[in-house]
Amino acid sequence: MTSLYLLIPLSLLLLALAVWAFFWAVSNDQFDDLDGPAHRILFDDDLAAPPSRRRAKAPAERDEPRR
């Protein structure tokens, strides 16, 4: 019975905190678009350019002189 004196006010405090968090989220427009961000992450990035298939020049073919 004595534990109820602690648990009931604690549960009421947690309930008040949850209600405050809900109203804060609504007032700060957290629930405007629920589907957009979930779909946007799938189509966000562009495709990467394919890697170049050119071969590197051999040391004798380079333009700069060797020292």
PQR file with spaces between the fields and no chain letter, atoms N, CA, C, O and H, PARSE charges and radii, in Angstrom:
ATOM       1  N    MET     1       0.819   -1.203    0.000 -0.4000 1.5000
ATOM       2  CA   MET     1       0.000    0.000    0.000 -0.0000 2.0000
ATOM       3  C    MET     1       0.860    1.264    0.000  0.5500 1.7000
ATOM       4  O    MET     1       0.522    2.261   -0.637 -0.5500 1.4000
ATOM       5  N    THR     2       1.962    1.203    0.717 -0.4000 1.5000
ATOM       6  CA   THR     2       2.807    2.404    0.771 -0.0000 2.0000
ATOM       7  C    THR     2       3.480    2.674   -0.572  0.5500 1.7000
ATOM       8  O    THR     2       3.804    3.818   -0.889 -0.5500 1.4000
ATOM       9  H    THR     2       2.237    0.393    1.235  0.4000 1.0000
ATOM      10  N    SER     3       3.689    1.623   -1.360 -0.4000 1.5000
ATOM      11  CA   SER     3       4.312    1.852   -2.667 -0.0000 2.0000
ATOM      12  C    SER     3       3.364    2.590   -3.607  0.5500 1.7000
ATOM      13  O    SER     3       3.811    3.280   -4.523 -0.5500 1.4000
ATOM      14  H    SER     3       3.426    0.693   -1.103  0.4000 1.0000
ATOM      15  N    LEU     4       2.047    2.447   -3.384 -0.4000 1.5000
ATOM      16  CA   LEU     4       1.080    3.165   -4.219 -0.0000 2.0000
ATOM      17  C    LEU     4       1.170    4.675   -4.008  0.5500 1.7000
ATOM      18  O    LEU     4       0.889    5.449   -4.923 -0.5500 1.4000
ATOM      19  H    LEU     4       1.683    1.886   -2.640  0.4000 1.0000
ATOM      20  N    TYR     5       1.559    5.091   -2.814 -0.4000 1.5000
ATOM      21  CA   TYR     5       1.717    6.523   -2.548 -0.0000 2.0000
ATOM      22  C    TYR     5       2.841    7.119   -3.402  0.5500 1.7000
ATOM      23  O    TYR     5       2.845    8.320   -3.672 -0.5500 1.4000
ATOM      24  H    TYR     5       1.788    4.463   -2.071  0.4000 1.0000
ATOM      25  N    LEU     6       3.770    6.299   -3.815 -0.4000 1.5000
ATOM      26  CA   LEU     6       4.843    6.758   -4.690 -0.0000 2.0000
ATOM      27  C    LEU     6       4.495    6.539   -6.164  0.5500 1.7000
ATOM      28  O    LEU     6       4.769    7.398   -7.001 -0.5500 1.4000
ATOM      29  H    LEU     6       3.766    5.323   -3.596  0.4000 1.0000
ATOM      30  N    LEU     7       3.895    5.399   -6.477 -0.4000 1.5000
ATOM      31  CA   LEU     7       3.658    5.049   -7.875 -0.0000 2.0000
ATOM      32  C    LEU     7       2.539    5.861   -8.528  0.5500 1.7000
ATOM      33  O    LEU     7       2.636    6.195   -9.708 -0.5500 1.4000
ATOM      34  H    LEU     7       3.673    4.701   -5.796  0.4000 1.0000
ATOM      35  N    ILE     8       1.489    6.181   -7.788 -0.4000 1.5000
ATOM      36  CA   ILE     8       0.382    6.944   -8.379 -0.0000 2.0000
ATOM      37  C    ILE     8       0.819    8.361   -8.761  0.5500 1.7000
ATOM      38  O    ILE     8       0.563    8.776   -9.891 -0.5500 1.4000
ATOM      39  H    ILE     8       1.411    5.909   -6.828  0.4000 1.0000
ATOM      40  N    PRO     9       1.470    9.122   -7.870 -0.5600 1.5000
ATOM      41  CA   PRO     9       1.944   10.447   -8.315  0.2800 2.0000
ATOM      42  C    PRO     9       2.987   10.364   -9.434  0.5500 1.7000
ATOM      43  O    PRO     9       3.021   11.221  -10.317 -0.5500 1.4000
ATOM      44  N    LEU    10       3.835    9.333   -9.396 -0.4000 1.5000
ATOM      45  CA   LEU    10       4.823    9.173  -10.454 -0.0000 2.0000
ATOM      46  C    LEU    10       4.152    8.891  -11.795  0.5500 1.7000
ATOM      47  O    LEU    10       4.574    9.427  -12.820 -0.5500 1.4000
ATOM      48  H    LEU    10       3.808    8.637   -8.679  0.4000 1.0000
ATOM      49  N    SER    11       3.127    8.066  -11.800 -0.4000 1.5000
ATOM      50  CA   SER    11       2.419    7.782  -13.052 -0.0000 2.0000
ATOM      51  C    SER    11       1.657    9.004  -13.545  0.5500 1.7000
ATOM      52  O    SER    11       1.575    9.226  -14.753 -0.5500 1.4000
ATOM      53  H    SER    11       2.784    7.631  -10.967  0.4000 1.0000
ATOM      54  N    LEU    12       1.101    9.798  -12.645 -0.4000 1.5000
ATOM      55  CA   LEU    12       0.425   11.032  -13.053 -0.0000 2.0000
ATOM      56  C    LEU    12       1.421   12.035  -13.632  0.5500 1.7000
ATOM      57  O    LEU    12       1.109   12.755  -14.581 -0.5500 1.4000
ATOM      58  H    LEU    12       1.167    9.617  -11.663  0.4000 1.0000
ATOM      59  N    LEU    13       2.606   12.074  -13.061 -0.4000 1.5000
ATOM      60  CA   LEU    13       3.648   12.958  -13.587 -0.0000 2.0000
ATOM      61  C    LEU    13       4.078   12.519  -14.989  0.5500 1.7000
ATOM      62  O    LEU    13       4.254   13.355  -15.875 -0.5500 1.4000
ATOM      63  H    LEU    13       2.860   11.489  -12.291  0.4000 1.0000
ATOM      64  N    LEU    14       4.246   11.220  -15.188 -0.4000 1.5000
ATOM      65  CA   LEU    14       4.605   10.721  -16.515 -0.0000 2.0000
ATOM      66  C    LEU    14       3.490   10.953  -17.526  0.5500 1.7000
ATOM      67  O    LEU    14       3.761   11.246  -18.691 -0.5500 1.4000
ATOM      68  H    LEU    14       4.103   10.541  -14.469  0.4000 1.0000
ATOM      69  N    LEU    15       2.245   10.825  -17.096 -0.4000 1.5000
ATOM      70  CA   LEU    15       1.114   11.106  -17.981 -0.0000 2.0000
ATOM      71  C    LEU    15       1.103   12.577  -18.385  0.5500 1.7000
ATOM      72  O    LEU    15       0.893   12.905  -19.553 -0.5500 1.4000
ATOM      73  H    LEU    15       2.024   10.587  -16.150  0.4000 1.0000
ATOM      74  N    ALA    16       1.329   13.456  -17.417 -0.4000 1.5000
ATOM      75  CA   ALA    16       1.372   14.886  -17.723 -0.0000 2.0000
ATOM      76  C    ALA    16       2.520   15.208  -18.681  0.5500 1.7000
ATOM      77  O    ALA    16       2.378   16.051  -19.566 -0.5500 1.4000
ATOM      78  H    ALA    16       1.500   13.190  -16.469  0.4000 1.0000
ATOM      79  N    LEU    17       3.649   14.540  -18.501 -0.4000 1.5000
ATOM      80  CA   LEU    17       4.788   14.748  -19.396 -0.0000 2.0000
ATOM      81  C    LEU    17       4.466   14.270  -20.813  0.5500 1.7000
ATOM      82  O    LEU    17       4.838   14.932  -21.782 -0.5500 1.4000
ATOM      83  H    LEU    17       3.765   13.855  -17.782  0.4000 1.0000
ATOM      84  N    ALA    18       3.790   13.148  -20.946 -0.4000 1.5000
ATOM      85  CA   ALA    18       3.419   12.633  -22.263 -0.0000 2.0000
ATOM      86  C    ALA    18       2.409   13.547  -22.948  0.5500 1.7000
ATOM      87  O    ALA    18       2.502   13.773  -24.154 -0.5500 1.4000
ATOM      88  H    ALA    18       3.488   12.611  -20.158  0.4000 1.0000
ATOM      89  N    VAL    19       1.447   14.075  -22.196 -0.4000 1.5000
ATOM      90  CA   VAL    19       0.458   14.994  -22.769 -0.0000 2.0000
ATOM      91  C    VAL    19       1.141   16.280  -23.212  0.5500 1.7000
ATOM      92  O    VAL    19       0.833   16.810  -24.280 -0.5500 1.4000
ATOM      93  H    VAL    19       1.371   13.891  -21.216  0.4000 1.0000
ATOM      94  N    TRP    20       2.064   16.787  -22.400 -0.4000 1.5000
ATOM      95  CA   TRP    20       2.799   17.997  -22.773 -0.0000 2.0000
ATOM      96  C    TRP    20       3.615   17.756  -24.046  0.5500 1.7000
ATOM      97  O    TRP    20       3.633   18.606  -24.936 -0.5500 1.4000
ATOM      98  H    TRP    20       2.314   16.357  -21.532  0.4000 1.0000
ATOM      99  N    ALA    21       4.292   16.604  -24.140 -0.4000 1.5000
ATOM     100  CA   ALA    21       5.098   16.301  -25.326 -0.0000 2.0000
ATOM     101  C    ALA    21       4.219   16.194  -26.568  0.5500 1.7000
ATOM     102  O    ALA    21       4.625   16.623  -27.648 -0.5500 1.4000
ATOM     103  H    ALA    21       4.278   15.914  -23.417  0.4000 1.0000
ATOM     104  N    PHE    22       3.028   15.631  -26.430 -0.4000 1.5000
ATOM     105  CA   PHE    22       2.114   15.529  -27.566 -0.0000 2.0000
ATOM     106  C    PHE    22       1.676   16.907  -28.041  0.5500 1.7000
ATOM     107  O    PHE    22       1.714   17.190  -29.238 -0.5500 1.4000
ATOM     108  H    PHE    22       2.699   15.283  -25.552  0.4000 1.0000
ATOM     109  N    PHE    23       1.261   17.767  -27.115 -0.4000 1.5000
ATOM     110  CA   PHE    23       0.816   19.102  -27.515 -0.0000 2.0000
ATOM     111  C    PHE    23       1.972   19.943  -28.044  0.5500 1.7000
ATOM     112  O    PHE    23       1.771   20.780  -28.925 -0.5500 1.4000
ATOM     113  H    PHE    23       1.231   17.538  -26.142  0.4000 1.0000
ATOM     114  N    TRP    24       3.173   19.734  -27.524 -0.4000 1.5000
ATOM     115  CA   TRP    24       4.331   20.441  -28.057 -0.0000 2.0000
ATOM     116  C    TRP    24       4.582   20.020  -29.502  0.5500 1.7000
ATOM     117  O    TRP    24       4.853   20.863  -30.357 -0.5500 1.4000
ATOM     118  H    TRP    24       3.336   19.054  -26.809  0.4000 1.0000
ATOM     119  N    ALA    25       4.494   18.727  -29.776 -0.4000 1.5000
ATOM     120  CA   ALA    25       4.730   18.228  -31.129 -0.0000 2.0000
ATOM     121  C    ALA    25       3.672   18.748  -32.095  0.5500 1.7000
ATOM     122  O    ALA    25       3.992   19.086  -33.234 -0.5500 1.4000
ATOM     123  H    ALA    25       4.274   18.042  -29.082  0.4000 1.0000
ATOM     124  N    VAL    26       2.429   18.816  -31.660 -0.4000 1.5000
ATOM     125  CA   VAL    26       1.364   19.323  -32.528 -0.0000 2.0000
ATOM     126  C    VAL    26       1.557   20.811  -32.793  0.5500 1.7000
ATOM     127  O    VAL    26       1.376   21.267  -33.922 -0.5500 1.4000
ATOM     128  H    VAL    26       2.169   18.542  -30.734  0.4000 1.0000
ATOM     129  N    SER    27       1.919   21.563  -31.776 -0.4000 1.5000
ATOM     130  CA   SER    27       2.068   23.011  -31.965 -0.0000 2.0000
ATOM     131  C    SER    27       3.306   23.365  -32.784  0.5500 1.7000
ATOM     132  O    SER    27       3.353   24.441  -33.380 -0.5500 1.4000
ATOM     133  H    SER    27       2.067   21.192  -30.859  0.4000 1.0000
ATOM     134  N    ASN    28       4.301   22.495  -32.829 -0.4000 1.5000
ATOM     135  CA   ASN    28       5.509   22.748  -33.619 -0.0000 2.0000
ATOM     136  C    ASN    28       5.476   22.056  -34.972  0.5500 1.7000
ATOM     137  O    ASN    28       6.521   21.857  -35.592 -0.5500 1.4000
ATOM     138  H    ASN    28       4.263   21.621  -32.345  0.4000 1.0000
ATOM     139  N    ASP    29       4.287   21.688  -35.437 -0.4000 1.5000
ATOM     140  CA   ASP    29       4.067   21.119  -36.777 -0.0000 2.0000
ATOM     141  C    ASP    29       4.881   19.848  -37.031  0.5500 1.7000
ATOM     142  O    ASP    29       5.417   19.664  -38.124 -0.5500 1.4000
ATOM     143  H    ASP    29       3.438   21.849  -34.934  0.4000 1.0000
ATOM     144  N    GLN    30       4.973   18.988  -36.045 -0.4000 1.5000
ATOM     145  CA   GLN    30       5.689   17.734  -36.221 -0.0000 2.0000
ATOM     146  C    GLN    30       4.864   16.703  -36.983  0.5500 1.7000
ATOM     147  O    GLN    30       5.416   15.722  -37.482 -0.5500 1.4000
ATOM     148  H    GLN    30       4.538   19.138  -35.158  0.4000 1.0000
ATOM     149  N    PHE    31       3.558   16.908  -37.082 -0.4000 1.5000
ATOM     150  CA   PHE    31       2.679   15.936  -37.717 -0.0000 2.0000
ATOM     151  C    PHE    31       2.105   16.451  -39.031  0.5500 1.7000
ATOM     152  O    PHE    31       1.042   15.991  -39.447 -0.5500 1.4000
ATOM     153  H    PHE    31       3.109   17.705  -36.677  0.4000 1.0000
ATOM     154  N    ASP    32       2.767   17.384  -39.694 -0.4000 1.5000
ATOM     155  CA   ASP    32       2.243   17.941  -40.939 -0.0000 2.0000
ATOM     156  C    ASP    32       2.229   16.922  -42.070  0.5500 1.7000
ATOM     157  O    ASP    32       1.193   16.712  -42.701 -0.5500 1.4000
ATOM     158  H    ASP    32       3.631   17.758  -39.356  0.4000 1.0000
ATOM     159  N    ASP    33       3.354   16.296  -42.329 -0.4000 1.5000
ATOM     160  CA   ASP    33       3.471   15.368  -43.459 -0.0000 2.0000
ATOM     161  C    ASP    33       4.119   14.084  -42.957  0.5500 1.7000
ATOM     162  O    ASP    33       5.339   14.010  -42.804 -0.5500 1.4000
ATOM     163  H    ASP    33       4.196   16.466  -41.817  0.4000 1.0000
ATOM     164  N    LEU    34       3.298   13.083  -42.704 -0.4000 1.5000
ATOM     165  CA   LEU    34       3.827   11.841  -42.154 -0.0000 2.0000
ATOM     166  C    LEU    34       4.400   10.926  -43.225  0.5500 1.7000
ATOM     167  O    LEU    34       5.295   10.134  -42.931 -0.5500 1.4000
ATOM     168  H    LEU    34       2.308   13.143  -42.828  0.4000 1.0000
ATOM     169  N    ASP    35       3.911   11.011  -44.463 -0.4000 1.5000
ATOM     170  CA   ASP    35       4.368   10.104  -45.509 -0.0000 2.0000
ATOM     171  C    ASP    35       5.525   10.664  -46.319  0.5500 1.7000
ATOM     172  O    ASP    35       6.329    9.895  -46.846 -0.5500 1.4000
ATOM     173  H    ASP    35       3.184   11.655  -44.702  0.4000 1.0000
ATOM     174  N    GLY    36       5.630   11.959  -46.432 -0.4000 1.5000
ATOM     175  CA   GLY    36       6.664   12.567  -47.265 -0.0000 2.0000
ATOM     176  C    GLY    36       8.079   12.194  -46.871  0.5500 1.7000
ATOM     177  O    GLY    36       8.827   11.719  -47.725 -0.5500 1.4000
ATOM     178  H    GLY    36       4.977   12.584  -46.005  0.4000 1.0000
ATOM     179  N    PRO    37       8.488   12.382  -45.617 -0.5600 1.5000
ATOM     180  CA   PRO    37       9.861   12.037  -45.258  0.2800 2.0000
ATOM     181  C    PRO    37      10.164   10.549  -45.404  0.5500 1.7000
ATOM     182  O    PRO    37      11.299   10.175  -45.701 -0.5500 1.4000
ATOM     183  N    ALA    38       9.172    9.708  -45.199 -0.4000 1.5000
ATOM     184  CA   ALA    38       9.410    8.267  -45.329 -0.0000 2.0000
ATOM     185  C    ALA    38       9.681    7.886  -46.779  0.5500 1.7000
ATOM     186  O    ALA    38      10.499    7.005  -47.041 -0.5500 1.4000
ATOM     187  H    ALA    38       8.251   10.011  -44.958  0.4000 1.0000
ATOM     188  N    HIS    39       9.015    8.529  -47.712 -0.4000 1.5000
ATOM     189  CA   HIS    39       9.234    8.225  -49.127 -0.0000 2.0000
ATOM     190  C    HIS    39      10.413    9.010  -49.688  0.5500 1.7000
ATOM     191  O    HIS    39      11.074    8.551  -50.620 -0.5500 1.4000
ATOM     192  H    HIS    39       8.350    9.245  -47.499  0.4000 1.0000
ATOM     193  N    ARG    40      10.681   10.174  -49.139 -0.4000 1.5000
ATOM     194  CA   ARG    40      11.747   11.029  -49.659 -0.0000 2.0000
ATOM     195  C    ARG    40      13.113   10.373  -49.504  0.5500 1.7000
ATOM     196  O    ARG    40      13.990   10.569  -50.345 -0.5500 1.4000
ATOM     197  H    ARG    40      10.145   10.547  -48.382  0.4000 1.0000
ATOM     198  N    ILE    41      13.303    9.603  -48.449 -0.4000 1.5000
ATOM     199  CA   ILE    41      14.615    8.990  -48.241 -0.0000 2.0000
ATOM     200  C    ILE    41      14.913    7.946  -49.310  0.5500 1.7000
ATOM     201  O    ILE    41      16.078    7.658  -49.587 -0.5500 1.4000
ATOM     202  H    ILE    41      12.591    9.443  -47.765  0.4000 1.0000
ATOM     203  N    LEU    42      13.878    7.382  -49.909 -0.4000 1.5000
ATOM     204  CA   LEU    42      14.093    6.385  -50.949 -0.0000 2.0000
ATOM     205  C    LEU    42      14.528    7.011  -52.268  0.5500 1.7000
ATOM     206  O    LEU    42      15.230    6.367  -53.047 -0.5500 1.4000
ATOM     207  H    LEU    42      12.932    7.616  -49.684  0.4000 1.0000
ATOM     208  N    PHE    43      14.129    8.242  -52.532 -0.4000 1.5000
ATOM     209  CA   PHE    43      14.398    8.891  -53.810 -0.0000 2.0000
ATOM     210  C    PHE    43      15.323   10.089  -53.672  0.5500 1.7000
ATOM     211  O    PHE    43      15.364   10.930  -54.571 -0.5500 1.4000
ATOM     212  H    PHE    43      13.558    8.765  -51.899  0.4000 1.0000
ATOM     213  N    ASP    44      16.059   10.193  -52.586 -0.4000 1.5000
ATOM     214  CA   ASP    44      16.831   11.386  -52.288 -0.0000 2.0000
ATOM     215  C    ASP    44      18.108   11.491  -53.120  0.5500 1.7000
ATOM     216  O    ASP    44      18.392   12.560  -53.660 -0.5500 1.4000
ATOM     217  H    ASP    44      16.026    9.510  -51.856  0.4000 1.0000
ATOM     218  N    ASP    45      18.869   10.435  -53.235 -0.4000 1.5000
ATOM     219  CA   ASP    45      20.179   10.513  -53.876 -0.0000 2.0000
ATOM     220  C    ASP    45      20.084   10.262  -55.374  0.5500 1.7000
ATOM     221  O    ASP    45      19.263    9.473  -55.842 -0.5500 1.4000
ATOM     222  H    ASP    45      18.638    9.566  -52.796  0.4000 1.0000
ATOM     223  N    ASP    46      20.944   10.952  -56.111 -0.4000 1.5000
ATOM     224  CA   ASP    46      21.068   10.687  -57.537 -0.0000 2.0000
ATOM     225  C    ASP    46      21.945    9.452  -57.726  0.5500 1.7000
ATOM     226  O    ASP    46      22.681    9.048  -56.826 -0.5500 1.4000
ATOM     227  H    ASP    46      21.611   11.593  -55.731  0.4000 1.0000
ATOM     228  N    LEU    47      21.850    8.868  -58.903 -0.4000 1.5000
ATOM     229  CA   LEU    47      22.693    7.715  -59.196 -0.0000 2.0000
ATOM     230  C    LEU    47      24.134    8.171  -59.372  0.5500 1.7000
ATOM     231  O    LEU    47      24.399    9.229  -59.943 -0.5500 1.4000
ATOM     232  H    LEU    47      21.251    9.196  -59.634  0.4000 1.0000
ATOM     233  N    ALA    48      25.041    7.376  -58.884 -0.4000 1.5000
ATOM     234  CA   ALA    48      26.458    7.707  -59.017 -0.0000 2.0000
ATOM     235  C    ALA    48      26.897    7.482  -60.457  0.5500 1.7000
ATOM     236  O    ALA    48      26.383    6.601  -61.145 -0.5500 1.4000
ATOM     237  H    ALA    48      24.826    6.516  -58.421  0.4000 1.0000
ATOM     238  N    ALA    49      27.837    8.276  -60.895 -0.4000 1.5000
ATOM     239  CA   ALA    49      28.366    8.123  -62.250 -0.0000 2.0000
ATOM     240  C    ALA    49      29.152    6.822  -62.328  0.5500 1.7000
ATOM     241  O    ALA    49      29.839    6.452  -61.376 -0.5500 1.4000
ATOM     242  H    ALA    49      28.255    8.992  -60.336  0.4000 1.0000
ATOM     243  N    PRO    50      29.055    6.130  -63.451 -0.5600 1.5000
ATOM     244  CA   PRO    50      29.814    4.880  -63.570  0.2800 2.0000
ATOM     245  C    PRO    50      31.308    5.176  -63.565  0.5500 1.7000
ATOM     246  O    PRO    50      31.730    6.237  -64.025 -0.5500 1.4000
ATOM     247  N    PRO    51      32.100    4.261  -63.058 -0.5600 1.5000
ATOM     248  CA   PRO    51      33.549    4.520  -63.010  0.2800 2.0000
ATOM     249  C    PRO    51      34.141    4.591  -64.414  0.5500 1.7000
ATOM     250  O    PRO    51      33.650    3.959  -65.349 -0.5500 1.4000
ATOM     251  N    SER    52      35.183    5.359  -64.531 -0.4000 1.5000
ATOM     252  CA   SER    52      35.840    5.533  -65.823 -0.0000 2.0000
ATOM     253  C    SER    52      36.559    4.243  -66.206  0.5500 1.7000
ATOM     254  O    SER    52      37.176    3.587  -65.366 -0.5500 1.4000
ATOM     255  H    SER    52      35.581    5.873  -63.771  0.4000 1.0000
ATOM     256  N    ARG    53      36.471    3.893  -67.485 -0.4000 1.5000
ATOM     257  CA   ARG    53      37.106    2.656  -67.946 -0.0000 2.0000
ATOM     258  C    ARG    53      38.400    2.943  -68.721  0.5500 1.7000
ATOM     259  O    ARG    53      38.969    2.044  -69.341 -0.5500 1.4000
ATOM     260  H    ARG    53      35.970    4.425  -68.167  0.4000 1.0000
ATOM     261  N    ARG    54      38.858    4.192  -68.682 -0.4000 1.5000
ATOM     262  CA   ARG    54      40.112    4.507  -69.366 -0.0000 2.0000
ATOM     263  C    ARG    54      41.273    3.865  -68.614  0.5500 1.7000
ATOM     264  O    ARG    54      41.277    3.784  -67.385 -0.5500 1.4000
ATOM     265  H    ARG    54      38.396    4.922  -68.178  0.4000 1.0000
ATOM     266  N    ARG    55      42.242    3.419  -69.378 -0.4000 1.5000
ATOM     267  CA   ARG    55      43.409    2.852  -68.714 -0.0000 2.0000
ATOM     268  C    ARG    55      44.380    3.989  -68.415  0.5500 1.7000
ATOM     269  O    ARG    55      44.424    4.995  -69.123 -0.5500 1.4000
ATOM     270  H    ARG    55      42.238    3.485  -70.376  0.4000 1.0000
ATOM     271  N    ALA    56      45.134    3.811  -67.379 -0.4000 1.5000
ATOM     272  CA   ALA    56      46.124    4.827  -67.020 -0.0000 2.0000
ATOM     273  C    ALA    56      47.269    4.783  -68.025  0.5500 1.7000
ATOM     274  O    ALA    56      47.626    3.719  -68.532 -0.5500 1.4000
ATOM     275  H    ALA    56      45.098    2.994  -66.804  0.4000 1.0000
ATOM     276  N    LYS    57      47.838    5.951  -68.307 -0.4000 1.5000
ATOM     277  CA   LYS    57      48.962    5.999  -69.244 -0.0000 2.0000
ATOM     278  C    LYS    57      50.181    5.336  -68.610  0.5500 1.7000
ATOM     279  O    LYS    57      50.418    5.433  -67.406 -0.5500 1.4000
ATOM     280  H    LYS    57      47.548    6.815  -67.895  0.4000 1.0000
ATOM     281  N    ALA    58      50.925    4.676  -69.443 -0.4000 1.5000
ATOM     282  CA   ALA    58      52.182    4.082  -68.986 -0.0000 2.0000
ATOM     283  C    ALA    58      53.167    5.212  -68.717  0.5500 1.7000
ATOM     284  O    ALA    58      52.995    6.307  -69.253 -0.5500 1.4000
ATOM     285  H    ALA    58      50.733    4.597  -70.422  0.4000 1.0000
ATOM     286  N    PRO    59      54.189    4.981  -67.905 -0.5600 1.5000
ATOM     287  CA   PRO    59      55.152    6.064  -67.603  0.2800 2.0000
ATOM     288  C    PRO    59      55.796    6.663  -68.845  0.5500 1.7000
ATOM     289  O    PRO    59      56.118    7.852  -68.839 -0.5500 1.4000
ATOM     290  N    ALA    60      56.000    5.889  -69.915 -0.4000 1.5000
ATOM     291  CA   ALA    60      56.625    6.421  -71.130 -0.0000 2.0000
ATOM     292  C    ALA    60      55.659    7.301  -71.917  0.5500 1.7000
ATOM     293  O    ALA    60      56.106    8.136  -72.704 -0.5500 1.4000
ATOM     294  H    ALA    60      55.739    4.924  -69.920  0.4000 1.0000
ATOM     295  N    GLU    61      54.374    7.144  -71.732 -0.4000 1.5000
ATOM     296  CA   GLU    61      53.385    7.908  -72.489 -0.0000 2.0000
ATOM     297  C    GLU    61      53.000    9.218  -71.817  0.5500 1.7000
ATOM     298  O    GLU    61      52.289   10.025  -72.417 -0.5500 1.4000
ATOM     299  H    GLU    61      54.011    6.466  -71.092  0.4000 1.0000
ATOM     300  N    ARG    62      53.443    9.446  -70.609 -0.4000 1.5000
ATOM     301  CA   ARG    62      53.062   10.668  -69.892 -0.0000 2.0000
ATOM     302  C    ARG    62      53.694   11.888  -70.538  0.5500 1.7000
ATOM     303  O    ARG    62      54.750   11.802  -71.165 -0.5500 1.4000
ATOM     304  H    ARG    62      54.021    8.791  -70.122  0.4000 1.0000
ATOM     305  N    ASP    63      53.026   13.033  -70.373 -0.4000 1.5000
ATOM     306  CA   ASP    63      53.470   14.272  -71.002 -0.0000 2.0000
ATOM     307  C    ASP    63      54.656   14.908  -70.292  0.5500 1.7000
ATOM     308  O    ASP    63      55.440   15.612  -70.929 -0.5500 1.4000
ATOM     309  H    ASP    63      52.168   13.102  -69.863  0.4000 1.0000
ATOM     310  N    GLU    64      54.803   14.688  -69.036 -0.4000 1.5000
ATOM     311  CA   GLU    64      55.855   15.366  -68.282 -0.0000 2.0000
ATOM     312  C    GLU    64      57.181   14.605  -68.406  0.5500 1.7000
ATOM     313  O    GLU    64      57.193   13.374  -68.433 -0.5500 1.4000
ATOM     314  H    GLU    64      54.166   14.116  -68.519  0.4000 1.0000
ATOM     315  N    PRO    65      58.266   15.322  -68.480 -0.5600 1.5000
ATOM     316  CA   PRO    65      59.571   14.646  -68.585  0.2800 2.0000
ATOM     317  C    PRO    65      59.984   14.041  -67.241  0.5500 1.7000
ATOM     318  O    PRO    65      59.630   14.547  -66.176 -0.5500 1.4000
ATOM     319  N    ARG    66      60.733   12.958  -67.323 -0.4000 1.5000
ATOM     320  CA   ARG    66      61.224   12.314  -66.099 -0.0000 2.0000
ATOM     321  C    ARG    66      62.506   12.989  -65.664  0.5500 1.7000
ATOM     322  O    ARG    66      63.293   13.416  -66.508 -0.5500 1.4000
ATOM     323  H    ARG    66      61.020   12.547  -68.188  0.4000 1.0000
ATOM     324  N    ARG    67      62.727   13.092  -64.405 -0.4000 1.5000
ATOM     325  CA   ARG    67      63.953   13.711  -63.880 -0.0000 2.0000
ATOM     326  C    ARG    67      64.807   12.706  -63.195  0.5500 1.7000
ATOM     327  O    ARG    67      65.878   13.046  -62.692 -0.5500 1.4000
ATOM     328  H    ARG    67      62.087   12.745  -63.720  0.4000 1.0000
